[in-house]
Amino acid sequence: MTHDRRDTGLGDLALEAALRRVWAAAHGLWGLLATVDHKAIGRRYIATAFGFLILGGLLALAMRWQLSHPEARLLDPDRYNQVFTMHGSNMMFLFAVPVMEAMGVYFVPLMVGTRNIAFPRLNAFSYWVYLAGGLLLWGAFLLEMGPDVGWFAYVPLSGPQYSAGKRADIWAQMITFTEISALAVAVGLVVTVFKQRAPGMTLDRMPLFVWAMLVTAFVVILAMPAVVTASTALILDRLVGTHFFNPAEGGDVLLWQHLFWFFGHPEVYIIFIPAVGMVSTIIATFCRRPVFGYLAMVLALVGIGLLAFGLWVHHMFTTGLPRLGESFFTASSMAIAVPSGLQIFCWLATLWGARPRLAVPMLYVLAFLFTFVLGGMTGVMVASVPLDTQLHDSYFVVAHFHYVLIGGAVFPLLGAIHYWFPKLTGRMMGARPGRWECLLVFAGFNLTFFPMHILGLWGMPRRVYTYQPELPWAGLNLFASLSAVLLAAGFLLFFWNAWRSARHGAPAGENPWGAPTLEWATASPPPPWNFTRIPVVGSASPLWDSMGELTVAEGLRTDRRELLVTSVMDATPEARESSPQDSIWPLLAAIATSVMLVWSIFTPWAVVWGSIPIAVTLIGWFWPRGTPEDES
């Protein structure tokens, strides 16, 4: 039995020493593999996701080179189908969603004033499963087994009749890997936000980024089971002989599209909503004022999360659905522009008369505002059934899609990396190369993708690997391909700037931007326990309103990892909860799960026999250690 020692009365140095003994990870390889620190897991997520971004970008350059002139021979049709499928699947499932959740994994616990994320071992497990899914996809590609059915894998193309071999099975199991990971992270974020906020952080004092990640987590929980169901049904059709998508045996090919797009369109907002929180955070800091219309911004976030589930059929306007249903989804597709427009106006109102500091994060926000408005306008256009019927599966849709996702999500993400880089590394990211990279990325992006609107209006279909010389597409395709090199140069400069700054950047200090939120109330980078003393929040901008001096909540033990549990609405302290120690079992459970999922690609019996090692690792994971009082 350990003694119930608390932080009350301890000096800062003694308290930090006690917390270091309890919270610090072990040294060496064991510590790296067993850590459950949300910051370590978040950094791994971010680094891995950006690694997949580089790989996906190389595939995009290969496609642009192939399309830069008619009848090119860089890629044959089969390889192009693999590259096209890999690019979309990689960017959507291995980069965009994971990197946004990764930012939440790292920063939400810091912003709500707690010492670790809820369910930290589940959080560690989620990363290892995500990594395994990415390695499966890319390993298959290197072995000439890369999926070739598009990132959407429409049946019957991906069914057993038209896709022999294991390519479609690998794609479907990659979906299972990434969705397990995303759902695990979402559960941890929801519980962290609702039950681990610092005392005094009522719901109307939460940072807008925390609100954005909370809404995103709920969208993940509600949307992703649909695509897991669809991919599982596809695997059963292919491996077991079921007929979910076989019309000859009572199945329905449109069932796949309904299930996939019920997830697929909310997925766009799973990517975009965190970016909204990043933009709000950056604008507030560099304008030195809270974002105008806090309540309106929160309601807009919730509204987008709800409306996201009423849009999926606008991907299916050409499938012969009833006109009344198409009218409903046209209306809902246009209605979602209302909360998005409200956010734009709130940001503009914040900027109005504020004399914002034009640091690199702010430059990326301005690039986002310009680009996302253009993408939103074309989104309203394709929400119209008659226009969408003409533009469906054309390069106009490719342009719109990238304007929304790169302009609406990647630009804010790059700005957020610059903004939070001091918190991640303790060093400032280079400002001069940052301005150049922002210019190159903004110019390269618009010069690459804006011509695709025109190509689509000229009739160029998407998903083609070549075209004939007599068609009028060669000039714009060559221009877009050359511009893609400019875009790639901007990203290359970004990665060089991050690498150089992490090693030689100027020391940042605790709060180099003068920001108002709690992640800047601790050291940069934060210690393993985040906060030596848990802060008590008195406003939505605690570091501004209290001039950087926070009162602290006492009472947490220092002889074991312990978190403060607070009420959902008012963040009133309710209990103390132990936080799990570092453990190797999440890694072992992820390995066992990965073996079972990969094995099941080849035989359904893998589900039976593969469940045994999974059960063993879960028993080790949850095996009680010590008395309930000491259990952590």
C-alpha positions as CSV (number, residue, x, y, z in Angstrom):
1,M,0.0,0.0,0.0
2,T,1.4,3.4,-1.0
3,H,1.0,6.5,1.0
4,D,-1.7,9.0,-0.1
5,R,0.6,11.9,-0.9
6,R,-0.8,15.0,-2.6
7,D,0.7,18.1,-4.2
8,T,-0.7,20.4,-1.5
9,G,2.1,22.2,0.3
10,L,4.9,20.9,-1.9
11,G,7.2,23.5,-3.5
12,D,7.4,23.6,-7.2
13,L,10.8,21.9,-7.4
14,A,9.8,19.1,-5.0
15,L,6.5,18.7,-6.8
16,E,8.2,18.5,-10.2
17,A,10.6,15.9,-8.9
18,A,7.8,13.8,-7.6
19,L,5.8,14.0,-10.8
20,R,8.9,13.2,-12.9
21,R,9.3,9.9,-10.9
22,V,5.7,8.9,-11.7
23,W,5.0,10.3,-15.1
24,A,8.3,10.1,-17.0
25,A,8.7,7.3,-19.6
26,A,11.4,4.7,-19.3
27,H,14.6,5.2,-21.2
28,G,15.5,3.3,-24.3
29,L,13.5,1.2,-26.8
30,W,11.2,-0.1,-24.1
31,G,10.1,3.4,-23.1
32,L,9.5,4.3,-26.8
33,L,7.3,1.2,-27.4
34,A,5.5,1.3,-24.1
35,T,4.7,5.0,-23.6
36,V,1.1,6.1,-23.3
37,D,1.9,9.8,-23.1
38,H,-0.5,11.6,-25.4
39,K,2.2,14.0,-26.6
40,A,4.5,11.2,-27.7
41,I,1.6,9.4,-29.5
42,G,0.5,12.7,-31.0
43,R,4.0,13.4,-32.4
44,R,4.2,9.9,-33.9
45,Y,0.8,10.4,-35.5
46,I,1.8,13.7,-37.0
47,A,5.1,12.5,-38.3
48,T,3.7,9.3,-39.7
49,A,0.8,11.2,-41.4
50,F,3.2,13.7,-43.0
51,G,5.3,10.8,-44.2
52,F,2.3,9.4,-46.0
53,L,1.6,12.9,-47.4
54,I,5.0,12.8,-49.0
55,L,4.3,9.4,-50.5
56,G,0.9,10.5,-51.7
57,G,2.4,13.6,-53.2
58,L,4.9,11.6,-55.2
59,L,2.0,9.6,-56.6
60,A,0.2,12.8,-57.6
61,L,3.3,14.0,-59.4
62,A,3.5,10.7,-61.3
63,M,-0.2,11.1,-62.4
64,R,0.4,14.7,-63.4
65,W,3.4,13.7,-65.5
66,Q,1.4,11.0,-67.1
67,L,-1.4,13.5,-68.1
68,S,0.9,16.3,-69.0
69,H,0.8,15.4,-72.7
70,P,-1.4,13.1,-74.8
71,E,-0.7,9.4,-75.1
72,A,2.1,9.5,-72.5
73,R,3.8,6.2,-71.6
74,L,5.1,6.8,-68.1
75,L,2.4,4.6,-66.5
76,D,0.6,1.8,-68.2
77,P,-3.2,1.5,-67.5
78,D,-2.8,-1.1,-64.7
79,R,-0.1,0.8,-62.9
80,Y,-2.0,4.1,-63.3
81,N,-5.1,2.5,-61.7
82,Q,-3.0,1.4,-58.8
83,V,-1.3,4.9,-58.5
84,F,-4.7,6.6,-58.7
85,T,-6.2,4.3,-56.1
86,M,-3.2,4.6,-53.8
87,H,-3.1,8.4,-54.0
88,G,-6.8,8.8,-53.0
89,S,-6.8,6.1,-50.4
90,N,-3.5,7.3,-48.9
91,M,-4.5,10.9,-48.7
92,M,-8.0,10.3,-47.3
93,F,-7.4,7.4,-44.9
94,L,-3.7,7.6,-44.0
95,F,-3.1,11.4,-44.1
96,A,-6.1,13.7,-43.8
97,V,-8.2,12.1,-41.1
98,P,-5.3,10.8,-39.0
99,V,-3.3,14.1,-39.0
100,M,-6.4,16.0,-37.9
101,E,-7.1,13.6,-35.1
102,A,-3.4,13.6,-34.2
103,M,-3.5,17.4,-33.6
104,G,-6.4,16.7,-31.2
105,V,-4.5,13.9,-29.5
106,Y,-1.6,16.3,-28.8
107,F,-3.3,19.6,-28.0
108,V,-6.8,18.9,-26.6
109,P,-5.5,17.5,-23.2
110,L,-3.2,20.6,-23.0
111,M,-5.9,23.0,-24.0
112,V,-8.4,21.6,-21.4
113,G,-5.8,21.6,-18.6
114,T,-5.4,17.8,-17.9
115,R,-2.3,15.6,-17.6
116,N,-3.1,13.0,-20.2
117,I,-5.8,11.9,-22.6
118,A,-8.6,9.6,-21.4
119,F,-7.9,5.9,-22.1
120,P,-4.2,6.5,-22.9
121,R,-3.5,2.8,-23.6
122,L,-6.3,2.7,-26.1
123,N,-4.8,5.8,-27.7
124,A,-1.4,4.1,-28.0
125,F,-3.1,1.0,-29.5
126,S,-4.8,3.2,-32.1
127,Y,-1.5,4.5,-33.4
128,W,0.1,1.1,-33.8
129,V,-3.1,-0.2,-35.7
130,Y,-2.9,2.9,-37.9
131,L,0.7,2.3,-38.7
132,A,0.1,-1.3,-39.5
133,G,-2.7,-0.4,-41.9
134,G,-0.5,2.1,-43.7
135,L,2.3,-0.5,-44.0
136,L,-0.2,-3.0,-45.4
137,L,-1.3,-0.7,-48.1
138,W,2.1,0.4,-49.2
139,G,3.7,-3.0,-48.8
140,A,1.0,-4.3,-51.2
141,F,1.8,-1.5,-53.7
142,L,5.5,-2.3,-53.7
143,L,4.7,-6.0,-54.3
144,E,2.5,-5.2,-57.3
145,M,-0.6,-6.0,-55.3
146,G,-1.7,-2.4,-54.9
147,P,-5.5,-1.8,-54.9
148,D,-6.7,-0.7,-58.4
149,V,-10.5,0.0,-57.8
150,G,-10.3,3.6,-56.8
151,W,-10.3,5.0,-53.3
152,F,-14.1,4.5,-53.3
153,A,-14.0,0.9,-54.5
154,Y,-17.4,0.8,-56.3
155,V,-19.0,-2.5,-56.8
156,P,-19.3,-4.5,-58.9
157,L,-15.9,-3.4,-60.1
158,S,-14.4,-4.3,-56.7
159,G,-16.5,-7.5,-56.4
160,P,-15.3,-11.0,-57.0
161,Q,-16.5,-11.0,-60.6
162,Y,-14.4,-8.1,-61.9
163,S,-11.4,-7.9,-59.4
164,A,-9.6,-11.2,-59.1
165,G,-6.7,-11.5,-56.8
166,K,-6.2,-9.8,-53.4
167,R,-6.0,-6.1,-54.4
168,A,-9.6,-5.2,-53.4
169,D,-9.3,-7.3,-50.2
170,I,-6.2,-5.4,-49.2
171,W,-8.0,-2.1,-49.7
172,A,-11.0,-3.3,-47.7
173,Q,-8.8,-4.4,-44.8
174,M,-6.8,-1.2,-44.9
175,I,-10.2,0.5,-44.2
176,T,-10.7,-1.7,-41.2
177,F,-7.3,-0.8,-39.8
178,T,-7.7,3.0,-40.2
179,E,-11.3,3.0,-38.9
180,I,-10.5,1.1,-35.8
181,S,-7.7,3.6,-35.1
182,A,-9.9,6.6,-35.8
183,L,-12.8,5.4,-33.6
184,A,-10.4,4.7,-30.7
185,V,-9.0,8.2,-30.8
186,A,-12.5,9.7,-31.1
187,V,-13.7,8.0,-27.9
188,G,-10.7,9.2,-26.0
189,L,-11.2,12.8,-27.2
190,V,-14.9,12.8,-26.2
191,V,-14.2,11.6,-22.7
192,T,-11.3,13.9,-22.3
193,V,-13.3,17.0,-23.3
194,F,-16.4,16.1,-21.2
195,K,-14.8,14.8,-18.0
196,Q,-11.2,16.1,-17.7
197,R,-11.4,19.8,-18.2
198,A,-9.7,22.1,-15.8
199,P,-11.9,23.4,-13.0
200,G,-13.8,26.4,-14.1
201,M,-13.6,25.6,-17.8
202,T,-17.4,25.5,-18.5
203,L,-18.6,24.6,-21.9
204,D,-18.8,28.3,-22.9
205,R,-15.1,28.8,-21.9
206,M,-13.8,25.9,-24.0
207,P,-11.4,27.0,-26.8
208,L,-12.9,26.8,-30.3
209,F,-10.3,24.2,-31.3
210,V,-11.5,21.9,-28.5
211,W,-15.1,22.4,-29.7
212,A,-14.1,21.5,-33.2
213,M,-12.3,18.3,-32.1
214,L,-15.3,17.4,-30.0
215,V,-17.7,17.7,-33.0
216,T,-15.2,15.9,-35.2
217,A,-15.0,13.0,-32.7
218,F,-18.8,12.6,-32.7
219,V,-18.9,12.7,-36.5
220,V,-16.2,9.9,-36.5
221,I,-18.2,7.8,-34.1
222,L,-21.4,8.1,-36.1
223,A,-20.1,8.0,-39.6
224,M,-17.2,5.5,-39.7
225,P,-19.2,2.4,-38.7
226,A,-20.9,2.7,-42.1
227,V,-17.7,2.3,-44.1
228,V,-16.5,-0.5,-41.8
229,T,-19.9,-2.3,-42.5
230,A,-19.5,-1.7,-46.2
231,S,-15.9,-3.0,-46.4
232,T,-16.7,-6.0,-44.2
233,A,-19.7,-6.9,-46.5
234,L,-17.3,-6.6,-49.5
235,I,-14.8,-8.9,-47.9
236,L,-17.6,-11.4,-47.2
237,D,-18.8,-11.2,-50.8
238,R,-15.3,-11.9,-52.0
239,L,-14.1,-14.5,-49.5
240,V,-17.1,-16.3,-48.1
241,G,-19.5,-16.1,-51.0
242,T,-22.2,-13.8,-49.6
243,H,-24.2,-11.6,-52.0
244,F,-24.6,-8.2,-50.3
245,F,-23.9,-6.4,-53.6
246,N,-24.9,-9.1,-56.1
247,P,-28.3,-8.1,-57.7
248,A,-28.6,-11.6,-59.2
249,E,-28.9,-13.0,-55.7
250,G,-31.0,-10.2,-54.1
251,G,-28.1,-7.8,-53.4
252,D,-27.8,-4.2,-54.5
253,V,-24.9,-2.4,-56.0
254,L,-26.2,1.0,-54.9
255,L,-26.2,-0.3,-51.3
256,W,-22.4,0.1,-51.5
257,Q,-22.6,3.7,-52.6
258,H,-25.1,4.6,-49.9
259,L,-23.0,3.0,-47.2
260,F,-19.7,4.5,-48.5
261,W,-20.9,8.0,-49.1
262,F,-22.8,8.1,-45.8
263,F,-19.3,7.9,-44.4
264,G,-17.6,9.6,-47.3
265,H,-19.2,13.0,-47.2
266,P,-19.0,13.4,-43.4
267,E,-15.4,12.4,-43.8
268,V,-14.8,15.7,-45.7
269,Y,-16.0,17.5,-42.6
270,I,-14.0,15.2,-40.3
271,I,-11.1,16.8,-42.1
272,F,-12.5,20.3,-42.4
273,I,-14.0,20.9,-38.9
274,P,-10.6,20.6,-37.1
275,A,-9.2,23.1,-39.6
276,V,-12.0,25.6,-38.5
277,G,-10.7,25.3,-34.9
278,M,-7.2,25.9,-36.1
279,V,-8.2,29.0,-38.0
280,S,-10.1,30.4,-35.1
281,T,-7.2,29.8,-32.7
282,I,-4.7,31.5,-35.0
283,I,-6.9,34.5,-35.8
284,A,-7.7,35.1,-32.1
285,T,-4.0,35.0,-31.2
286,F,-2.7,37.3,-34.0
287,C,-5.6,39.7,-33.8
288,R,-5.2,39.9,-30.0
289,R,-8.9,39.6,-29.5
290,P,-11.4,36.7,-29.0
291,V,-13.1,35.5,-32.2
292,F,-16.2,37.5,-32.8
293,G,-19.5,35.5,-32.2
294,Y,-18.2,32.7,-30.0
295,L,-21.7,31.2,-29.6
296,A,-22.4,31.5,-33.3
297,M,-19.1,29.8,-34.1
298,V,-20.0,26.9,-31.8
299,L,-23.5,26.5,-33.2
300,A,-22.0,26.6,-36.7
301,L,-19.6,23.8,-35.8
302,V,-22.5,21.7,-34.4
303,G,-24.6,22.6,-37.4
304,I,-22.0,21.4,-39.9
305,G,-21.6,18.2,-38.0
306,L,-25.3,17.5,-38.1
307,L,-25.8,18.6,-41.7
308,A,-22.9,16.5,-42.9
309,F,-25.1,13.4,-42.5
310,G,-27.7,14.8,-44.9
311,L,-25.5,15.3,-48.0
312,W,-24.2,11.9,-49.1
313,V,-26.7,11.4,-52.0
314,H,-25.3,14.4,-53.9
315,H,-22.5,12.0,-54.9
316,M,-25.2,9.8,-56.5
317,F,-27.3,12.2,-58.5
318,T,-26.6,10.3,-61.8
319,T,-27.7,6.9,-60.4
320,G,-31.4,7.3,-61.1
321,L,-32.7,8.1,-57.7
322,P,-36.2,9.5,-57.1
323,R,-36.5,13.2,-58.0
324,L,-38.0,14.0,-54.6
325,G,-35.0,12.5,-52.8
326,E,-32.6,14.4,-55.1
327,S,-34.5,17.7,-54.2
328,F,-34.0,17.0,-50.5
329,F,-30.3,16.4,-50.9
330,T,-29.9,19.4,-53.1
331,A,-31.4,21.6,-50.4
332,S,-29.3,20.1,-47.7
333,S,-26.1,20.4,-49.8
334,M,-26.8,24.1,-50.3
335,A,-27.9,24.6,-46.7
336,I,-24.5,23.6,-45.3
337,A,-23.1,26.7,-46.9
338,V,-25.0,28.7,-44.3
339,P,-23.0,27.7,-41.1
340,S,-19.8,27.7,-43.2
341,G,-20.6,31.2,-44.4
342,L,-21.4,32.3,-40.8
343,Q,-17.9,31.2,-39.8
344,I,-16.3,33.2,-42.6
345,F,-18.2,36.3,-41.5
346,C,-17.2,35.8,-37.8
347,W,-13.6,35.6,-38.9
348,L,-13.8,38.7,-41.0
349,A,-15.5,40.5,-38.2
350,T,-12.6,39.5,-35.9
351,L,-10.1,40.8,-38.5
352,W,-12.0,44.0,-39.1
353,G,-10.0,46.9,-37.5
354,A,-7.8,44.5,-35.5
355,R,-4.4,45.1,-37.3
356,P,-3.5,41.4,-37.3
357,R,0.1,40.5,-37.0
358,L,1.0,38.9,-40.4
359,A,3.2,36.1,-39.1
360,V,3.4,32.9,-41.2
361,P,0.5,31.1,-39.4
362,M,-1.7,34.2,-40.3
363,L,-0.6,34.1,-43.9
364,Y,-1.7,30.6,-44.2
365,V,-5.1,31.6,-42.7
366,L,-5.5,34.3,-45.3
367,A,-4.6,31.8,-48.0
368,F,-7.3,29.5,-46.6
369,L,-10.0,32.2,-46.6
370,F,-9.4,33.0,-50.3
371,T,-9.2,29.3,-51.4
372,F,-12.0,27.9,-49.3
373,V,-14.5,30.5,-50.5
374,L,-13.7,29.5,-54.1
375,G,-14.1,25.8,-53.2
376,G,-17.4,26.5,-51.4
377,M,-18.8,28.3,-54.3
378,T,-18.1,25.4,-56.7
379,G,-19.6,23.1,-54.0
380,V,-22.9,25.0,-54.2
381,M,-22.7,24.6,-58.0
382,V,-22.4,20.8,-58.0
383,A,-25.2,20.6,-55.4
384,S,-27.6,21.4,-58.2
385,V,-28.9,18.3,-59.9
386,P,-28.9,19.6,-63.5
387,L,-25.4,21.0,-63.3
388,D,-24.0,18.1,-61.4
389,T,-25.4,15.7,-64.0
390,Q,-23.2,17.5,-66.6
391,L,-20.1,17.8,-64.4
392,H,-20.3,14.5,-62.7
393,D,-17.0,12.5,-63.0
394,S,-15.3,15.3,-64.8
395,Y,-12.2,17.3,-63.8
396,F,-14.4,20.0,-62.5
397,V,-15.2,17.8,-59.5
398,V,-11.5,17.0,-59.1
399,A,-10.8,20.7,-58.9
400,H,-13.6,21.3,-56.4
401,F,-12.6,18.4,-54.2
402,H,-9.0,19.6,-53.9
403,Y,-10.0,23.2,-53.3
404,V,-12.1,22.2,-50.4
405,L,-9.7,19.7,-48.9
406,I,-6.3,21.3,-49.6
407,G,-7.5,24.9,-49.4
408,G,-9.9,24.2,-46.6
409,A,-7.9,21.8,-44.5
410,V,-4.2,21.6,-45.5
411,F,-3.6,25.3,-45.6
412,P,-4.9,25.7,-42.0
413,L,-2.9,22.6,-41.0
414,L,0.3,24.1,-42.3
415,G,-0.5,27.3,-40.5
416,A,-1.2,25.4,-37.3
417,I,2.1,23.5,-37.6
418,H,3.9,26.9,-37.7
419,Y,1.8,28.1,-34.8
420,W,2.3,25.1,-32.5
421,F,5.8,24.2,-33.6
422,P,7.2,26.1,-30.6
423,K,5.0,23.9,-28.3
424,L,6.0,20.7,-30.1
425,T,9.7,21.4,-30.2
426,G,10.6,24.4,-28.0
427,R,11.9,26.2,-31.0
428,M,10.5,28.7,-33.5
429,M,10.0,27.7,-37.1
430,G,11.9,29.9,-39.6
431,A,9.8,33.0,-40.6
432,R,11.5,33.9,-43.8
433,P,11.4,30.4,-45.4
434,G,7.9,30.1,-44.0
435,R,6.7,33.1,-46.0
436,W,8.3,31.7,-49.1
437,E,6.8,28.3,-48.6
438,C,3.4,29.8,-48.1
439,L,3.7,31.8,-51.3
440,L,4.9,28.7,-53.3
441,V,2.1,26.5,-51.9
442,F,-0.6,29.1,-52.5
443,A,0.5,30.0,-56.0
444,G,1.3,26.4,-57.0
445,F,-2.0,25.1,-55.7
446,N,-4.1,27.6,-57.5
447,L,-2.2,27.3,-60.7
448,T,-2.4,23.5,-60.6
449,F,-6.1,23.1,-59.7
450,F,-7.9,26.1,-61.1
451,P,-7.3,25.0,-64.7
452,M,-9.0,21.7,-63.9
453,H,-12.3,23.6,-63.6
454,I,-11.9,24.5,-67.2
455,L,-10.8,21.0,-68.2
456,G,-14.0,19.7,-66.6
457,L,-16.2,22.2,-68.5
458,W,-14.4,21.1,-71.7
459,G,-15.4,17.5,-71.0
460,M,-12.3,15.9,-69.6
461,P,-13.4,12.9,-67.5
462,R,-11.6,12.0,-64.3
463,R,-9.9,8.6,-63.8
464,V,-8.5,8.4,-67.3
465,Y,-4.8,7.6,-67.8
466,T,-4.4,9.2,-71.2
467,Y,-6.2,11.1,-74.0
468,Q,-5.9,11.6,-77.7
469,P,-3.9,14.5,-79.2
470,E,-6.9,15.9,-81.1
471,L,-8.7,16.7,-77.9
472,P,-8.3,20.3,-76.6
473,W,-6.9,19.3,-73.2
474,A,-3.1,19.1,-73.7
475,G,-2.3,22.8,-73.1
476,L,-4.0,23.1,-69.7
477,N,-2.8,19.7,-68.6
478,L,0.8,20.6,-69.3
479,F,0.3,23.9,-67.4
480,A,-1.3,22.1,-64.4
481,S,1.5,19.6,-64.4
482,L,4.3,22.3,-64.4
483,S,2.4,24.2,-61.7
484,A,2.3,21.0,-59.6
485,V,6.1,21.1,-59.5
486,L,5.8,24.6,-58.0
487,L,3.4,23.2,-55.4
488,A,5.8,20.4,-54.6
489,A,8.6,22.9,-54.2
490,G,6.5,24.7,-51.6
491,F,6.0,21.5,-49.6
492,L,9.6,20.6,-49.9
493,L,10.6,24.0,-48.4
494,F,8.1,23.4,-45.6
495,F,9.6,20.1,-44.7
496,W,13.1,21.5,-44.9
497,N,12.1,24.5,-42.7
498,A,10.6,22.1,-40.1
499,W,13.7,19.8,-40.1
500,R,16.1,22.7,-39.8
501,S,14.1,24.6,-37.2
502,A,13.7,21.6,-35.0
503,R,17.5,21.5,-34.7
504,H,18.7,25.0,-35.0
505,G,15.6,27.2,-34.5
506,A,15.5,30.1,-32.0
507,P,14.4,29.0,-28.5
508,A,10.7,29.8,-28.2
509,G,10.0,30.2,-24.5
510,E,6.7,29.2,-23.0
511,N,4.3,31.5,-24.9
512,P,6.1,33.2,-27.9
513,W,2.9,34.3,-29.6
514,G,1.2,35.8,-26.5
515,A,-1.7,33.3,-27.0
516,P,-4.7,33.1,-24.6
517,T,-5.2,29.3,-24.2
518,L,-3.9,26.8,-21.7
519,E,-1.5,24.8,-23.8
520,W,0.8,27.9,-23.5
521,A,0.6,27.9,-19.7
522,T,3.3,25.2,-19.4
523,A,6.8,24.6,-20.7
524,S,7.6,24.3,-24.4
525,P,7.8,21.4,-25.0
526,P,5.6,20.3,-22.1
527,P,6.8,17.8,-19.5
528,P,5.3,14.3,-19.4
529,W,2.8,15.5,-16.8
530,N,1.8,18.6,-18.8
531,F,0.9,20.8,-15.8
532,T,2.8,20.9,-12.5
533,R,-0.3,22.2,-10.9
534,I,-3.7,21.9,-12.5
535,P,-5.0,25.4,-13.5
536,V,-8.3,26.9,-12.6
537,V,-9.9,28.7,-15.5
538,G,-11.9,31.9,-15.0
539,S,-12.6,32.9,-18.6
540,A,-12.4,31.8,-22.2
541,S,-9.0,33.5,-22.6
542,P,-7.3,32.6,-19.3
543,L,-3.8,33.7,-20.2
544,W,-5.0,37.1,-21.3
545,D,-7.6,37.8,-18.6
546,S,-5.4,36.8,-15.7
547,M,-2.3,38.4,-17.2
548,G,-0.6,34.9,-17.3
549,E,-1.1,34.2,-13.5
550,L,-3.4,31.2,-12.9
551,T,-4.7,29.9,-9.6
552,V,-4.2,26.2,-9.2
553,A,-6.3,23.2,-8.1
554,E,-4.6,21.2,-5.4
555,G,-5.3,17.7,-4.2
556,L,-3.9,15.2,-6.8
557,R,-1.6,12.5,-5.5
558,T,2.1,12.5,-6.5
559,D,2.8,8.8,-5.8
560,R,0.9,7.6,-8.8
561,R,-0.5,9.0,-12.1
562,E,-3.7,10.7,-11.3
563,L,-6.2,12.9,-13.2
564,L,-8.9,15.3,-12.0
565,V,-12.4,14.3,-13.1
566,T,-14.8,17.2,-13.5
567,S,-18.5,17.6,-14.3
568,V,-19.7,17.8,-17.9
569,M,-21.3,21.2,-17.9
570,D,-19.5,23.3,-15.4
571,A,-16.2,21.5,-14.9
572,T,-16.7,21.2,-11.2
573,P,-14.2,18.8,-9.6
574,E,-15.9,15.5,-8.9
575,A,-13.3,12.8,-8.3
576,R,-9.7,11.7,-8.7
577,E,-9.0,9.0,-11.3
578,S,-5.8,7.0,-11.8
579,S,-4.2,7.1,-15.2
580,P,-2.6,3.9,-16.6
581,Q,1.1,3.4,-16.5
582,D,3.2,2.8,-19.6
583,S,2.5,-0.6,-21.0
584,I,3.7,-2.9,-23.9
585,W,0.3,-4.6,-24.1
586,P,-1.2,-2.0,-26.5
587,L,1.6,-2.7,-29.0
588,L,1.2,-6.5,-28.6
589,A,-2.6,-6.2,-29.0
590,A,-2.1,-4.1,-32.1
591,I,0.3,-6.7,-33.5
592,A,-2.2,-9.5,-32.8
593,T,-5.0,-7.6,-34.3
594,S,-2.9,-6.8,-37.4
595,V,-1.9,-10.4,-37.9
596,M,-5.5,-11.5,-37.7
597,L,-6.8,-8.8,-40.2
598,V,-4.0,-9.5,-42.7
599,W,-4.4,-13.3,-42.3
600,S,-8.2,-12.9,-42.9
601,I,-7.5,-11.6,-46.4
602,F,-6.5,-15.2,-47.4
603,T,-8.8,-17.3,-45.3
604,P,-11.9,-16.6,-43.1
605,W,-10.6,-19.1,-40.5
606,A,-8.1,-16.4,-39.5
607,V,-10.9,-14.7,-37.6
608,V,-11.3,-17.8,-35.5
609,W,-7.7,-18.6,-34.8
610,G,-6.5,-15.0,-34.9
611,S,-8.9,-14.2,-32.0
612,I,-6.9,-16.3,-29.6
613,P,-3.7,-14.1,-29.5
614,I,-5.9,-11.1,-29.4
615,A,-7.7,-12.4,-26.3
616,V,-4.3,-13.2,-24.7
617,T,-3.0,-9.6,-25.2
618,L,-6.3,-8.1,-23.9
619,I,-6.1,-10.3,-20.8
620,G,-2.5,-9.0,-20.2
621,W,-3.7,-5.5,-21.0
622,F,-6.5,-5.5,-18.3
623,W,-5.0,-7.9,-15.8
624,P,-5.3,-6.2,-12.4
625,R,-2.0,-5.2,-10.7
626,G,-2.1,-4.4,-7.0
627,T,-5.1,-3.4,-4.9
628,P,-7.9,-1.2,-6.3
629,E,-6.5,1.7,-4.4
630,D,-3.1,1.3,-6.0
631,E,-4.3,0.2,-9.5
632,S,-3.2,2.5,-12.3
